[in-house]
Amino acid sequence: MRLDNTKHLLIDVEATLKKGLLTIENGQLKIALVINNNNELLGILSDGDVRRALLRNLSLEDSVCEAMNTNFISASKEISDKKIYELMKKHSIQHIPILDKNRRIIELFVHKGFVVEEKQNLKNSVVIMAGGEGKRLRPLTNDCPKPMIKVNGKPMIQILIEKLIESGFRNFYISVNYLKEKIIDYFGDGKSLGINIKYLIEEKPLGTAGSLQLLPKTIKDPILVMNADVLTKFDLNYLLNFHYKRKAKATLSVLQSEFQIPFGVVKTKGNKLVDFEEKPIHKHIVNAGIYIINSEILSLVKKDEFLDMPDLMMRALKSNQKILVCPIHEYWIDIGLPDKLNQVVSDLKDKTI
């Protein structure tokens, strides 16, 4: 079908990636059309383009022109619908801009089968790691497991579970150790939330991956593994589709972290001054504590072994498994310290998350 109203999808080439994402999210068609002052179409920006840019150490404050696809397929108004559908099929795309001779947008051709994906019940299981002692949050965790600390009247793990339910997950395993009865007694079998909950009971601390060997051997579909103290607006269906489409054995989510050195950095050659760099900012890609793993990865976890997820990922990598990373640009917080706990309380009140 041809859409002649594309104003809500247009974005200036000088705009930031953050503005581009807002346009993508508000436009429902999962793209932004990047134009210049003459309204010429210069590029098309998708959510995937932004995530790939973050892996190249760009930030959301950088220009959309750093990430947009300039090698896009377009057509003239004279081309028939049939020809356009053939182009879509050949290039596996859902949108083709119709341009005039000055490369200005006349219409946007959208595949008739294009629909905004709706959440549905998923067969994939979720494992929530909730066995830690939460030492950094003491004294709050002296008599309360960290996942059960209340945030605006609810245990933080309940907030996480409810967000997972919104994404379509229904089958949960909660890995428990420290003060495990308080978690088990609160949630039971999950029926009050309309889900199924079972527990991976660690008789001793097993790390963030060790308890995976307690999962039933009958699980065949990829498993979502999350830390109980992580809250995010990241679309976990996107992560799951990313994993499936690229045929990964495991996929870990990552996010960009910036650190500014609070001093002027001196650059030298031997004992000679070469240059100064005043308070430089260093960018790194860091682990976000959210994983999709195929069931065969579980065979790499030994019985009663203490093992953390990064070690499991490296073990899988060394065994020549395809391990991918998927960048997050959405809201994300690790509630491991008192200041982060205070921040998430504020963010929930402000509906940031």
NORNOR-V908963 format. One record per pair of residues at least 12 apart in sequence whose C-alpha atoms are under 10 Angstrom apart, sorted by the first residue. I is the first residue (numbers start at 1). J is the second residue. D is the distance in Angstrom with one decimal. If there is no record, write none. Layout:
((I,J,D) (I,J,D))
This chain:
((1,81,8.3) (1,85,10.0) (1,95,9.7) (1,107,9.7) (1,108,8.3) (1,109,5.6) (1,110,5.3) (1,111,6.3) (1,112,5.7) (1,113,9.4) (1,114,9.7) (2,81,9.0) (2,95,9.8) (2,96,9.5) (2,97,9.3) (2,98,8.8) (2,106,9.6) (2,107,6.1) (2,108,5.7) (2,109,4.5) (2,110,6.3) (2,111,8.8) (2,112,9.3) (3,97,9.5) (3,98,9.6) (3,106,8.8) (3,107,5.4) (3,108,5.1) (3,109,6.2) (3,110,7.3) (4,98,9.5) (4,105,8.8) (4,106,6.5) (4,107,4.4) (4,108,6.5) (4,109,8.8) (5,105,9.8) (5,106,8.7) (5,107,7.2) (5,108,8.2) (6,27,9.2) (6,32,9.5) (6,33,8.5) (6,97,9.9) (6,105,8.2) (6,106,8.7) (6,107,7.2) (6,108,7.0) (7,27,9.6) (7,33,9.1) (7,105,9.9) (8,23,7.3) (8,24,9.3) (8,26,8.1) (8,27,6.3) (8,28,9.8) (8,32,8.6) (8,33,9.2) (9,22,9.9) (9,23,6.2) (9,24,7.3) (9,25,9.9) (9,26,8.5) (9,27,6.0) (9,28,9.2) (9,29,8.4) (9,30,9.3) (9,31,7.1) (9,32,5.0) (9,33,5.6) (9,34,8.4) (9,44,9.9) (9,108,10.0) (10,23,7.8) (10,24,9.7) (10,27,9.6) (10,31,9.3) (10,32,6.0) (10,33,4.8) (10,34,6.0) (10,35,6.8) (10,36,9.9) (10,39,9.1) (10,41,9.1) (10,44,9.6) (10,105,9.8) (11,23,7.5) (11,24,9.9) (11,32,6.6) (11,33,6.0) (11,34,5.0) (11,35,6.1) (11,36,8.5) (11,39,9.8) (11,41,9.8) (11,44,9.7) (11,45,9.5) (11,64,8.9) (12,32,9.8) (12,33,8.5) (12,34,5.7) (12,35,5.2) (12,36,5.8) (12,37,7.6) (12,39,8.8) (12,41,9.7) (12,42,9.6) (12,63,9.6) (12,64,8.4) (12,65,9.4) (13,33,9.2) (13,34,5.5) (13,35,5.7) (13,36,5.7) (13,37,8.5) (13,41,9.4) (13,42,7.7) (13,43,8.6) (13,63,7.2) (13,64,6.2) (13,65,6.0) (13,66,9.6) (13,68,9.3) (14,34,9.1) (14,35,9.1) (14,36,8.2) (14,37,9.8) (14,62,9.2) (14,63,5.9) (14,64,7.0) (14,65,7.4) (15,34,8.9) (15,61,8.7) (15,62,8.2) (15,63,5.7) (15,64,6.0) (15,65,8.4) (16,59,9.1) (16,60,6.5) (16,61,5.3) (16,62,5.4) (16,63,4.4) (16,64,5.4) (16,65,8.6) (16,66,9.4) (17,45,9.0) (17,47,9.8) (17,49,9.8) (17,50,7.0) (17,53,9.3) (17,58,9.4) (17,59,7.7) (17,60,4.8) (17,61,6.1) (17,62,6.0) (17,63,5.8) (17,64,4.9) (17,65,8.6) (17,66,8.6) (17,67,8.0) (17,68,9.3) (18,50,9.1) (18,59,8.7) (18,60,5.0) (18,61,6.4) (18,62,8.3) (18,63,8.8) (18,64,8.5) (18,329,9.1) (19,32,9.7) (19,60,8.4) (19,61,8.8) (19,63,9.3) (19,64,8.5) (20,32,6.4) (20,33,9.0) (20,34,8.7) (20,45,7.3) (20,46,8.5) (20,47,8.8) (20,50,8.7) (20,60,9.0) (20,63,9.0) (20,64,6.7) (20,68,9.6) (21,45,8.6) (21,46,8.1) (21,47,6.9) (21,50,7.9) (21,60,8.9) (21,64,9.5) (21,329,9.2) (21,330,9.8) (23,45,9.6) (23,46,9.9) (24,45,8.1) (24,46,7.0) (24,47,7.2) (25,46,9.9) (25,47,8.8) (28,115,9.1) (28,116,6.8) (28,117,10.0) (29,46,9.5) (29,94,9.1) (29,95,8.6) (29,110,8.7) (29,114,8.6) (29,115,8.4) (29,116,7.3) (30,45,8.7) (30,46,6.2) (30,47,6.9) (30,48,9.6) (30,94,9.9) (30,95,9.8) (30,116,8.5) (31,44,6.7) (31,45,5.6) (31,46,4.7) (31,47,7.2) (31,48,9.7) (31,49,9.8) (31,95,8.8) (32,44,5.9) (32,45,5.1) (32,46,6.6) (32,47,9.1) (32,64,9.7) (32,68,9.0) (33,45,6.5) (33,46,9.1) (33,68,9.0) (33,69,9.9) (33,97,9.0) (33,105,9.2) (33,108,9.9) (34,64,7.8) (34,65,8.0) (34,68,7.8) (34,69,9.4) (34,70,9.4) (35,65,9.9) (35,103,9.7) (35,104,8.5) (35,105,9.3) (36,104,9.9) (38,102,9.1) (38,103,9.5) (38,104,8.1) (39,102,9.0) (39,103,8.1) (39,104,5.8) (39,105,7.7) (40,99,8.9) (40,100,9.4) (40,102,6.9) (40,103,5.1) (40,104,4.6) (40,105,7.3) (41,70,9.1) (41,74,9.8) (41,97,8.8) (41,99,8.2) (41,102,9.2) (41,103,5.9) (41,104,5.9) (41,105,6.7) (42,65,8.5) (42,68,8.5) (42,69,8.5) (42,70,6.3) (42,71,9.2) (42,72,9.1) (42,103,8.5) (42,104,9.4) (43,64,9.1) (43,65,7.7) (43,67,9.2) (43,68,5.5) (43,69,5.2) (43,70,4.5) (43,71,7.4) (43,72,6.9) (43,73,9.9) (44,64,9.4) (44,65,9.4) (44,67,9.1) (44,68,5.5) (44,69,5.2) (44,70,6.7) (44,71,8.7) (44,72,6.9) (44,73,9.7) (44,95,9.9) (44,96,10.0) (44,97,9.4) (45,64,7.5) (45,65,8.8) (45,67,7.1) (45,68,4.6) (45,69,6.1) (45,70,8.9) (45,72,9.9) (46,67,9.0) (46,68,7.5) (46,69,8.3) (47,68,10.0) (47,329,9.4) (48,67,9.5) (48,68,9.9) (48,238,10.0) (48,242,9.8) (48,326,9.6) (48,327,9.2) (49,64,9.5) (49,66,9.6) (49,67,5.8) (49,68,6.4) (49,69,7.4) (50,64,8.4) (50,66,9.3) (50,67,6.2) (50,68,8.0) (50,327,9.0) (50,328,9.6) (50,329,8.2) (51,67,9.0) (51,255,9.4) (51,326,7.5) (51,327,5.4) (51,328,6.9) (51,329,7.0) (52,67,7.9) (52,326,8.6) (52,327,7.5) (53,66,7.6) (53,67,5.7) (53,68,9.1) (53,327,9.2) (54,67,9.1) (54,254,9.7) (54,255,8.0) (54,256,6.9) (54,284,10.0) (54,285,8.5) (54,326,9.9) (54,327,6.8) (54,328,8.4) (54,329,8.0) (55,254,8.9) (55,255,8.5) (55,256,7.9) (55,284,9.2) (55,285,7.2) (55,325,9.0) (55,326,8.7) (55,327,6.8) (55,328,9.7) (56,256,10.0) (56,285,9.4) (57,256,7.4) (57,257,9.5) (57,258,9.9) (57,282,9.7) (57,283,6.6) (57,284,7.4) (57,285,7.8) (58,256,8.9) (58,283,8.8) (59,256,7.9) (59,257,9.7) (59,258,9.5) (59,283,9.0) (59,329,9.3) (60,256,9.9) (60,329,8.0) (72,91,10.0) (72,93,9.8) (72,95,9.8) (72,96,8.2) (72,97,8.9) (73,87,8.2) (73,88,8.8) (73,91,8.4) (73,93,8.9) (73,95,8.7) (73,96,6.2) (73,97,7.5) (73,98,9.5) (74,87,9.3) (74,95,9.0) (74,96,5.4) (74,97,5.1) (74,98,6.0) (74,99,6.9) (74,103,9.2) (74,105,9.7) (74,108,9.3) (74,109,9.4) (75,87,9.3) (75,96,6.9) (75,97,6.4) (75,98,4.9) (75,99,6.2) (75,100,8.7) (75,103,9.8) (75,107,9.9) (75,108,9.7) (75,109,9.2) (76,96,10.0) (76,97,8.5) (76,98,5.3) (76,99,5.4) (76,100,6.3) (76,101,8.0) (76,103,9.3) (76,105,9.7) (76,106,8.8) (76,107,9.6) (77,97,9.6) (77,98,5.9) (77,99,6.9) (77,100,7.3) (77,101,9.9) (77,106,7.8) (77,107,8.3) (78,98,9.3) (78,100,9.9) (79,98,9.0) (81,109,8.6) (81,111,9.9) (84,96,7.6) (84,98,9.8) (84,109,8.1) (84,110,9.7) (84,111,9.1) (85,109,9.2) (85,110,9.3) (85,111,7.3) (85,112,9.2) (88,109,9.8) (88,110,9.4) (88,111,7.7) (89,111,9.7) (93,110,9.3) (93,111,8.3) (94,109,8.3) (94,110,5.9) (94,111,5.2) (94,112,8.7) (94,113,8.5) (94,114,6.7) (94,115,9.9) (95,108,6.8) (95,109,5.6) (95,110,4.7) (95,111,6.4) (95,112,9.9) (95,114,8.9) (96,108,6.0) (96,109,5.1) (96,110,6.7) (96,111,8.6) (97,109,5.9) (97,110,8.6) (117,237,9.5) (118,167,9.4) (118,168,9.5) (118,237,9.9) (119,165,9.7) (119,166,7.5) (119,167,5.9) (119,168,5.8) (119,169,9.5) (119,237,8.0) (120,165,9.8) (120,166,8.9) (120,167,7.5) (120,168,5.1) (120,169,8.3) (120,237,9.7) (121,165,8.6) (121,166,9.3) (121,167,8.1) (121,168,4.4) (121,169,6.0) (121,170,6.7) (121,171,9.7) (122,165,9.6) (122,167,8.5) (122,168,5.4) (122,169,5.3) (122,170,6.8) (122,171,8.4) (122,237,9.4) (123,168,8.8) (123,169,7.3) (123,170,7.5) (123,171,7.4) (123,219,9.9) (123,220,9.8) (123,221,7.4) (123,222,9.2) (123,223,9.5) (124,168,9.3) (124,169,6.9) (124,170,8.1) (124,171,7.1) (124,172,9.1) (124,219,8.7) (124,220,8.7) (124,221,5.7) (124,222,6.1) (124,223,5.8) (124,224,7.3) (124,240,9.2) (124,292,9.8) (125,169,7.1) (125,170,7.4) (125,171,5.0) (125,172,5.8) (125,173,7.4) (125,196,9.8) (125,197,9.9) (125,219,8.1) (125,220,9.6) (125,221,7.7) (125,222,7.5) (125,223,5.2) (125,224,6.3) (125,225,8.6) (126,161,9.5) (126,164,8.6) (126,169,7.2) (126,170,8.2) (126,171,6.3) (126,172,4.8) (126,173,6.0) (126,174,8.2) (126,197,9.5) (126,222,9.3) (126,223,5.8) (126,224,4.7) (126,225,5.8) (126,226,7.6) (126,291,9.9) (126,292,9.2) (127,171,8.8) (127,172,6.0) (127,173,4.7) (127,174,5.7) (127,175,7.0) (127,197,9.8) (127,198,9.5) (127,199,9.2) (127,200,8.9) (127,209,9.9) (127,211,9.6) (127,212,8.2) (127,215,9.1) (127,223,7.2) (127,224,6.2) (127,225,4.7) (127,226,6.3) (127,227,8.5) (127,228,9.3) (127,291,9.7) (127,292,10.0) (128,147,10.0) (128,157,8.7) (128,160,9.3) (128,161,8.9) (128,172,7.6) (128,173,6.3) (128,174,4.8) (128,175,6.1) (128,176,8.9) (128,199,9.6) (128,200,9.6) (128,208,9.3) (128,224,8.4) (128,225,6.0) (128,226,5.0) (128,227,5.7) (128,228,5.6) (128,229,9.3) (128,230,10.0) (128,290,9.7) (129,147,9.3) (129,157,9.9) (129,173,8.7) (129,174,6.2) (129,175,5.0) (129,176,7.1) (129,177,9.7) (129,200,9.2) (129,207,8.8) (129,208,6.2) (129,209,8.3) (129,211,8.6) (129,212,9.6) (129,225,7.5) (129,226,6.2) (129,227,4.9) (129,228,5.4) (129,229,8.6) (129,289,9.9) (130,145,8.1) (130,146,7.8) (130,147,6.3) (130,148,9.3) (130,157,8.3) (130,174,6.5) (130,175,5.4) (130,176,5.2) (130,177,7.5) (130,178,8.3) (130,180,8.6) (130,183,8.8) (130,200,9.7) (130,208,8.7) (130,226,9.2) (130,227,6.9) (130,228,5.3) (130,229,8.0) (131,145,8.0) (131,146,8.7) (131,147,8.7) (131,174,8.5) (131,175,5.8) (131,176,4.1) (131,177,4.4) (131,178,5.5) (131,179,8.3) (131,180,7.4) (131,183,9.9) (131,200,9.4) (131,201,8.6) (131,202,7.6) (131,204,9.5) (131,205,7.2) (131,206,8.5) (131,207,8.2) (131,208,8.3) (131,211,9.4) (131,227,9.6) (131,228,8.8) (132,145,7.7) (132,146,7.4) (132,147,8.8) (132,175,9.4) (132,176,7.8) (132,177,7.0) (132,178,6.2) (132,179,9.4) (132,180,9.9) (132,205,7.6) (132,206,9.4) (132,207,8.1) (132,208,8.6) (132,227,9.8) (132,228,9.3) (132,229,9.9) (133,145,6.5) (133,146,6.7) (133,147,9.6) (133,177,8.4) (133,178,5.7) (133,179,8.4) (133,205,9.4) (134,146,5.3) (134,147,8.6) (134,178,9.1) (134,229,9.5) (134,335,9.8) (134,336,7.3) (134,337,8.9) (135,336,8.9) (135,337,9.3) (136,335,10.0) (136,336,6.5) (136,337,5.8) (136,338,7.8) (137,149,9.7) (137,335,9.1) (137,336,6.8) (137,337,5.7) (137,338,6.0) (137,339,9.7) (137,341,8.9) (138,337,9.3) (138,338,8.9) (140,338,9.3) (141,178,9.8) (141,179,9.6) (142,179,9.6) (143,178,9.8) (143,179,7.7) (143,182,9.5) (144,178,8.8) (144,179,6.9) (144,180,9.5) (144,182,7.6) (144,183,9.3) (145,176,9.4) (145,177,9.1) (145,178,6.4) (145,179,5.8) (145,180,7.5) (145,181,9.5) (145,182,7.5) (145,183,7.7) (146,178,9.0) (146,179,9.4) (146,183,10.0) (146,228,8.5) (146,229,7.7) (146,335,9.1) (146,336,8.7) (147,159,9.9) (147,160,9.5) (147,183,8.1) (147,227,9.5) (147,228,6.0) (147,229,6.3) (147,230,9.7) (147,335,9.4) (148,179,10.0) (148,182,7.9) (148,183,7.0) (148,186,9.1) (148,228,9.5) (148,229,9.8) (149,229,9.9) (149,341,9.3) (150,341,9.6) (150,345,9.3) (151,341,7.8) (151,342,8.8) (151,344,7.6) (151,345,5.8) (151,346,9.5) (151,348,8.4) (151,349,10.0) (152,344,9.2) (152,345,6.2) (152,346,9.0) (152,348,7.7) (152,349,7.9) (153,345,9.8) (155,183,9.7) (155,186,9.7) (156,228,7.8) (156,229,7.1) (156,230,8.8) (156,231,8.4) (156,335,8.9) (156,341,9.6) (156,344,9.6) (157,174,9.9) (157,183,9.2) (157,227,9.5) (157,228,5.8) (157,229,7.1) (157,230,8.8) (157,231,9.0) (158,186,9.8) (158,187,8.7) (158,193,9.7) (158,228,9.4) (159,228,9.9) (159,231,8.1) (160,226,9.6) (160,227,9.7) (160,228,7.4) (160,229,8.4) (160,230,7.7) (160,231,6.2) (160,232,8.5) (161,193,9.1) (161,195,9.7) (161,228,9.1) (161,231,9.9) (162,193,8.2) (163,231,8.8) (163,232,8.8) (163,233,8.6) (163,235,9.9) (163,236,9.7) (164,235,9.6) (164,236,8.0) (164,237,9.7) (165,193,8.7) (165,194,8.8) (165,195,8.0) (167,235,7.6) (167,236,6.8) (167,237,6.6) (167,238,10.0) (168,236,9.4) (168,237,8.3) (169,195,8.2) (169,196,9.7) (169,224,9.4) (169,236,9.7) (169,237,9.5) (170,190,9.4) (170,193,9.4) (170,194,7.7) (170,195,4.9) (170,196,6.2) (170,197,8.5) (171,190,9.2) (171,194,9.9) (171,195,6.2) (171,196,5.0) (171,197,6.3) (171,198,8.3) (172,189,9.4) (172,190,8.5) (172,195,7.5) (172,196,6.0) (172,197,4.7) (172,198,6.3) (172,199,8.3) (172,223,10.0) (172,224,9.5) (173,196,8.4) (173,197,5.6) (173,198,4.8) (173,199,5.3) (173,200,6.5) (173,201,9.9) (173,212,9.7) (173,215,8.2) (173,225,9.4) (174,197,7.2) (174,198,6.4) (174,199,4.9) (174,200,5.9) (174,201,8.3) (174,211,9.7) (174,225,9.9) (174,226,9.8) (174,228,8.9) (175,198,8.8) (175,199,5.8) (175,200,4.4) (175,201,6.0) (175,202,7.1) (175,206,9.6) (175,208,8.9) (175,209,9.6) (175,210,9.7) (175,211,6.6) (175,212,8.4) (175,214,9.2) (175,215,9.8) (175,227,9.8) (175,228,9.4) (176,199,6.9) (176,200,6.2) (176,201,5.3) (176,202,6.1) (176,203,9.0) (176,204,9.8) (176,205,8.9) (176,206,9.9) (176,211,8.8) (177,200,8.7) (177,201,6.2) (177,202,5.1) (177,203,6.7) (177,204,6.9) (177,205,6.6) (177,206,8.9) (177,211,10.0) (178,201,9.8) (178,202,8.8) (178,203,9.5) (178,204,9.0) (178,205,8.3) (180,199,9.5) (180,201,8.0) (180,202,9.1) (183,199,9.6) (184,197,9.4) (184,198,9.0) (184,199,7.7) (198,215,9.7) (199,214,9.3) (199,215,9.2) (200,212,8.0) (200,213,9.2) (200,214,6.1) (200,215,7.2) (200,216,10.0) (201,214,8.1) (202,214,8.7) (202,304,8.7) (203,304,8.9) (204,304,8.3) (204,305,9.8) (204,306,8.9) (205,304,9.2) (205,305,9.2) (205,306,7.0) (205,307,9.5) (206,303,9.8) (206,304,7.0) (206,305,6.3) (206,306,4.1) (206,307,6.1) (206,308,7.9) (207,305,8.5) (207,306,5.3) (207,307,5.0) (207,308,4.9) (207,309,7.9) (208,225,9.2) (208,226,9.0) (208,227,7.7) (208,289,9.5) (208,306,8.3) (208,307,6.5) (208,308,4.5) (208,309,5.5) (208,310,8.8) (208,311,9.6) (208,312,9.4) (209,225,8.9) (209,298,9.2) (209,301,7.7) (209,305,9.0) (209,306,7.6) (209,307,5.2) (209,308,4.7) (209,309,4.9) (209,310,8.5) (209,311,8.4) (209,312,7.0) (209,313,9.7) (210,298,9.6) (210,300,10.0) (210,301,6.4) (210,302,7.6) (210,303,7.9) (210,304,7.0) (210,305,5.6) (210,306,5.2) (210,307,4.7) (210,308,6.7) (210,309,8.3) (210,312,8.9) (211,298,9.9) (211,301,8.5) (211,302,9.6) (211,303,8.7) (211,304,7.9) (211,305,8.3) (211,306,8.3) (211,307,8.4) (211,308,9.6) (212,225,9.3) (212,295,9.8) (212,297,9.7) (212,298,6.6) (212,299,9.4) (212,300,9.9) (212,301,7.2) (212,302,9.4) (212,303,9.4) (212,307,9.5) (212,309,9.9) (213,297,10.0) (213,298,6.2) (213,299,7.6) (213,300,8.7) (213,301,5.9) (213,302,6.8) (213,303,6.3) (213,304,8.0) (213,305,8.8) (214,298,9.4) (214,301,9.7) (214,303,8.3) (214,304,9.1) (215,295,9.5) (215,298,8.5) (216,295,9.9) (217,295,8.3) (217,296,9.6) (217,298,8.9) (217,299,9.6) (218,295,9.1) (219,294,9.4) (219,295,6.6) (219,296,9.5) (220,294,7.6) (220,295,5.6) (220,296,8.2) (221,293,8.9) (221,294,6.6) (221,295,6.6) (221,296,9.7) (222,240,8.3) (222,243,8.7) (222,244,8.7) (222,248,9.9) (222,249,8.5) (222,250,8.5) (222,291,9.8) (222,292,6.3) (222,293,5.4) (222,294,4.3) (222,295,6.0) (222,296,9.1) (222,297,9.7) (223,240,9.1) (223,250,9.3) (223,291,8.0) (223,292,5.4) (223,293,5.3) (223,294,6.3) (223,295,7.0) (224,236,8.7) (224,239,9.3) (224,240,8.1) (224,250,9.9) (224,251,9.5) (224,252,9.8) (224,290,7.3) (224,291,5.7) (224,292,4.6) (224,293,6.7) (224,294,9.1) (225,252,9.4) (225,289,8.1) (225,290,5.9) (225,291,5.0) (225,292,6.2) (225,293,7.6) (225,309,9.2) (226,288,9.1) (226,289,5.9) (226,290,4.7) (226,291,6.5) (226,292,8.9) (226,309,9.9) (227,288,9.1) (227,289,5.8) (227,290,6.9) (227,291,9.4) (227,334,8.8) (228,289,9.3) (228,290,10.0) (228,334,9.1) (228,335,9.0) (229,289,9.2) (229,333,8.2) (229,334,5.7) (229,335,5.2) (229,336,6.8) (229,341,9.7) (230,288,8.2) (230,289,7.3) (230,290,8.4) (230,332,7.2) (230,333,5.8) (230,334,4.7) (230,335,6.3) (230,336,8.7) (231,331,8.1) (231,332,5.8) (231,333,5.5) (231,334,6.7) (231,335,7.9) (231,344,8.6) (231,353,8.1) (232,288,9.6) (232,290,9.9) (232,328,9.3) (232,329,10.0) (232,330,7.1) (232,331,5.3) (232,332,4.2) (232,333,6.4) (232,334,8.9) (232,352,10.0) (232,353,7.1) (233,328,9.3) (233,329,9.2) (233,330,5.7) (233,331,5.3) (233,332,6.7) (233,333,9.6) (233,352,9.0) (233,353,6.3) (234,253,9.6) (234,327,9.6) (234,328,6.5) (234,329,7.6) (234,330,5.3) (234,331,6.8) (234,332,7.5) (235,328,9.1) (235,330,8.5) (236,253,9.8) (236,290,9.1) (236,291,9.8) (236,292,9.6) (238,326,9.4) (239,251,8.0) (239,252,8.8) (239,253,7.8) (239,290,9.3) (239,291,8.6) (239,292,7.7) (239,325,9.6) (239,326,7.0) (239,327,9.2) (239,328,9.4) (240,291,9.3) (240,292,6.9) (240,293,9.8) (242,292,9.8) (242,324,9.3) (242,325,9.5) (242,326,7.6) (243,291,9.7) (243,292,7.1) (243,293,8.7) (243,294,9.5) (243,323,9.5) (243,324,7.9) (243,325,9.2) (243,326,8.7) (244,292,9.7) (244,294,10.0) (246,322,9.3) (246,324,8.6) (247,294,9.9) (247,322,8.0) (247,323,9.5) (247,324,9.5) (248,292,9.0) (248,293,8.4) (248,294,8.1) (248,321,8.0) (248,322,5.2) (248,323,5.9) (248,324,6.4) (248,325,9.7) (249,292,8.3) (249,293,6.1) (249,294,5.4) (249,295,8.6) (249,296,8.1) (249,297,7.3) (249,313,9.9) (249,316,8.5) (249,317,9.5) (249,320,9.9) (249,321,6.1) (249,322,5.3) (249,323,5.9) (249,324,8.1) (250,291,7.2) (250,292,5.5) (250,293,4.3) (250,294,6.1) (250,295,9.4) (250,296,9.8) (250,297,7.8) (250,313,7.6) (250,316,8.3) (250,317,9.3) (250,321,8.0) (250,322,6.8) (250,323,4.9) (250,324,6.4) (250,325,8.6) (251,290,8.6) (251,291,5.6) (251,292,5.1) (251,293,6.5) (251,294,9.1) (251,313,8.9) (251,322,8.6) (251,323,5.7) (251,324,4.7) (251,325,5.4) (251,326,6.8) (252,287,7.4) (252,288,7.7) (252,289,7.5) (252,290,6.0) (252,291,4.4) (252,292,6.5) (252,293,8.4) (252,309,9.6) (252,310,9.3) (252,313,8.5) (252,323,7.8) (252,324,6.5) (252,325,5.0) (252,326,6.2) (252,327,8.6) (253,285,9.9) (253,286,8.7) (253,287,6.5) (253,288,5.5) (253,289,6.9) (253,290,5.5) (253,291,6.2) (253,292,8.6) (253,324,8.6) (253,325,5.6) (253,326,4.7) (253,327,5.7) (253,328,6.6) (254,284,9.9) (254,285,6.2) (254,286,5.4) (254,287,4.7) (254,288,4.9) (254,289,7.9) (254,290,8.2) (254,291,9.5) (254,325,6.5) (254,326,6.0) (254,327,4.8) (254,328,5.9) (254,329,9.1) (255,284,8.3) (255,285,5.6) (255,286,5.5) (255,287,6.7) (255,288,6.2) (255,289,10.0) (255,325,9.7) (255,326,8.5) (255,327,5.5) (255,328,5.1) (255,329,6.8) (255,330,9.0) (255,332,8.6) (256,283,6.7) (256,284,5.8) (256,285,4.7) (256,286,6.2) (256,287,9.0) (256,288,9.4) (256,327,7.9) (256,328,7.9) (256,329,8.0) (257,282,8.3) (257,283,5.7) (257,284,5.3) (257,285,6.1) (257,286,6.5) (257,287,9.7) (258,281,6.5) (258,282,5.6) (258,283,4.5) (258,284,6.4) (258,285,8.9) (258,286,9.9) (259,279,9.8) (259,280,8.4) (259,281,5.6) (259,282,5.2) (259,283,6.5) (259,284,8.3) (260,278,9.9) (260,279,6.2) (260,280,5.7) (260,281,4.2) (260,282,6.2) (260,283,8.8) (261,277,10.0) (261,278,8.6) (261,279,5.1) (261,280,5.8) (261,281,6.4) (261,282,7.8) (262,278,8.5) (262,279,5.3) (262,280,8.0) (262,281,9.2) (263,277,8.8) (263,278,6.6) (263,279,5.0) (263,280,8.1) (264,276,6.5) (264,277,5.6) (264,278,4.1) (264,279,4.9) (264,280,7.5) (265,277,5.0) (265,278,6.0) (265,279,6.7) (265,280,7.4) (266,278,8.5) (285,325,9.9) (285,327,8.5) (286,327,9.5) (287,310,8.5) (287,325,9.2) (287,327,9.5) (288,326,9.8) (288,327,9.0) (288,328,8.2) (288,332,8.0) (288,333,8.7) (288,334,8.3) (289,309,8.4) (289,310,9.2) (289,334,8.7) (290,309,9.7) (290,326,9.8) (291,309,8.7) (291,313,9.6) (291,325,9.2) (291,326,9.4) (292,323,9.9) (292,324,9.8) (293,313,9.3) (293,323,9.1) (296,316,10.0) (297,312,8.4) (297,313,8.9) (297,315,9.3) (297,316,6.9) (297,321,8.8) (298,312,9.1) (298,316,9.7) (299,316,9.9) (300,312,7.3) (300,313,9.7) (300,315,7.3) (300,316,7.3) (300,319,9.3) (301,315,9.2) (330,353,9.7) (331,347,10.0) (331,352,7.8) (331,353,7.0) (332,344,9.9) (332,353,8.7) (333,353,9.8))
